[in-house]
Amino acid sequence: MRKGPNVAREKFESLDDAVVAMERRVKDIRSEGPLEAKKVFREYEPGAQVAGRVSISTGGFLRGGEEAGIDVMGDGTLVPYSGGVRRDELDPGRDGPFEVVREALS
């Protein structure tokens, strides 16, 4: 989980446990409310800012593996993605963002 400059890591026994923890962390970030607009060279509205990122990785930095997660945008929107350095946005469809992350890692 990353929120601002703070990064926290946890290990889980199963993908299901990790997805449950992800959902809890995302709810915690959203409960803090929307971000304010920021002006740095131009104005960034809350929906263009990432309030926090919660990701699940099946491998270490040098061990490979898959990665998927959810960006919590400053307006509360959830954007699921897969990939590490190069992220591809996932369509949550009818199942929702948490299930599409689980499917990307299965």
CORDAKA-V270419 format. One record per backbone hydrogen bond with DSSP energy under -0.5 kcal/mol. CO is the residue of the C=O (numbers start at 1). NH is the residue of the N-H. If there is no record, write none. Layout:
BEGIN
co=(CO:CO)
nh=(NH:NH)
END
This chain:
BEGIN
co=(1:2:3:6:14:15:16:17:18:19:20:21:22:23:24:25:26:27:28:29:30:38:38:40:42:43:44:45:46:46:49:49:52:53:54:56:60:66:67:68:69:70:70:71:71:72:72:73:74:77:78:79:80:81:82:85:88:90:92:96:97:98:99:100:101:102:102:103)
nh=(8:53:6:3:18:19:20:21:22:23:24:25:26:27:28:29:30:31:32:32:33:40:44:42:40:45:38:48:49:74:51:74:72:2:70:68:64:58:83:56:81:54:72:73:79:51:52:76:35:73:80:71:90:69:88:87:82:92:96:100:101:102:103:104:105:105:106:106)
END
